[in-house]
Amino acid sequence: MPRPTAAQLAYGSATVVCSTLVMLLLSGTSTGIGVAVIGIAALALGLLVAVTVALPGRARAARAAGRARTSPGAPAGSAGNARVPAARAHAGAGAESRSGQHSLRR
């Protein structure tokens, strides 16, 4: 499991604190169960924000990397595919659909 980035920690923590304060002020609850429910909801919201913070940047990077690898008119052994041997340039058919998945190779 990858470690969370600084942005994920900051946005998630800020979301938990702000949403807890806002929900407590708006609800006016004073019971322990009400405060617990609001706390759990704020934690869930903070987790959701922290997980989704990194998604748009990764999607953009994956699309840009895909465009760089598959430039039109470039032969298989060109600079865009310098790390991929010519025999394996087309062996990974459908690799674009798996671009967001984790890999042990870098």
C-alpha positions as CSV (number, residue, x, y, z in Angstrom):
1,M,0.0,0.0,0.0
2,P,1.5,3.3,-1.0
3,R,2.2,6.0,1.6
4,P,-0.1,9.0,1.6
5,T,1.3,12.2,0.2
6,A,1.5,15.5,2.1
7,A,-1.4,16.9,0.1
8,Q,-3.5,13.9,1.0
9,L,-2.7,14.3,4.7
10,A,-3.3,18.0,4.7
11,Y,-6.6,18.0,2.7
12,G,-7.9,15.0,4.7
13,S,-7.1,16.5,8.1
14,A,-8.5,19.9,7.1
15,T,-11.7,18.2,5.9
16,V,-12.1,16.3,9.2
17,V,-11.6,19.3,11.4
18,C,-13.7,21.7,9.3
19,S,-16.6,19.3,8.7
20,T,-16.7,18.3,12.4
21,L,-16.9,21.9,13.5
22,V,-19.5,22.8,10.9
23,M,-21.7,19.8,11.6
24,L,-21.5,20.3,15.4
25,L,-22.4,24.0,15.1
26,L,-25.3,23.4,12.7
27,S,-26.8,20.4,14.4
28,G,-26.6,21.8,18.0
29,T,-26.3,18.3,19.4
30,S,-25.1,17.8,22.9
31,T,-25.5,14.0,23.3
32,G,-22.6,11.7,23.2
33,I,-24.2,9.6,20.5
34,G,-24.8,12.6,18.3
35,V,-21.2,13.8,18.6
36,A,-20.0,10.3,17.9
37,V,-22.1,10.1,14.7
38,I,-20.8,13.5,13.6
39,G,-17.2,12.4,14.3
40,I,-17.6,9.2,12.3
41,A,-19.2,11.1,9.4
42,A,-16.4,13.7,9.4
43,L,-13.7,10.9,9.4
44,A,-15.4,9.2,6.5
45,L,-15.6,12.4,4.6
46,G,-11.9,13.2,5.3
47,L,-10.9,9.7,4.2
48,L,-12.9,10.2,1.0
49,V,-11.2,13.5,0.3
50,A,-7.7,12.2,1.1
51,V,-8.2,9.2,-1.3
52,T,-9.5,11.3,-4.2
53,V,-7.0,14.1,-3.9
54,A,-4.3,12.3,-5.9
55,L,-6.6,10.8,-8.6
56,P,-6.8,13.7,-11.2
57,G,-3.0,14.2,-11.2
58,R,-2.3,10.5,-11.8
59,A,-4.9,10.3,-14.6
60,R,-3.3,13.3,-16.3
61,A,0.2,11.8,-15.9
62,A,-0.9,8.5,-17.3
63,R,-2.5,10.1,-20.3
64,A,0.6,12.2,-21.0
65,A,2.8,9.1,-20.7
66,G,0.5,7.2,-23.0
67,R,0.7,9.9,-25.6
68,A,4.5,10.1,-25.4
69,R,4.8,6.3,-25.9
70,T,2.4,6.1,-28.8
71,S,3.4,9.1,-30.9
72,P,2.0,8.7,-34.5
73,G,4.4,7.8,-37.2
74,A,7.2,7.0,-34.8
75,P,9.0,3.6,-35.4
76,A,9.0,1.1,-32.5
77,G,12.6,1.8,-31.5
78,S,12.4,5.6,-31.6
79,A,13.1,7.9,-28.7
80,G,9.6,7.6,-27.3
81,N,10.1,3.9,-26.9
82,A,13.8,3.9,-25.9
83,R,13.3,1.7,-22.9
84,V,11.0,-0.8,-24.8
85,P,12.6,-3.3,-27.1
86,A,11.3,-3.3,-30.6
87,A,9.9,-6.8,-30.3
88,R,7.9,-5.9,-27.2
89,A,6.6,-2.5,-28.4
90,H,3.2,-3.9,-29.3
91,A,3.3,-7.0,-27.0
92,G,1.4,-5.1,-24.2
93,A,-1.9,-4.6,-26.2
94,G,-4.4,-3.0,-23.9
95,A,-1.7,-1.5,-21.6
96,E,-3.6,1.9,-21.8
97,S,-6.5,0.3,-20.0
98,R,-4.2,-0.9,-17.2
99,S,-2.3,2.4,-16.9
100,G,-3.8,3.2,-13.5
101,Q,-3.0,-0.2,-11.9
102,H,0.0,-0.7,-9.7
103,S,3.1,-2.4,-11.0
104,L,6.3,-3.7,-9.4
105,R,8.4,-2.6,-12.4
106,R,9.4,1.0,-12.8
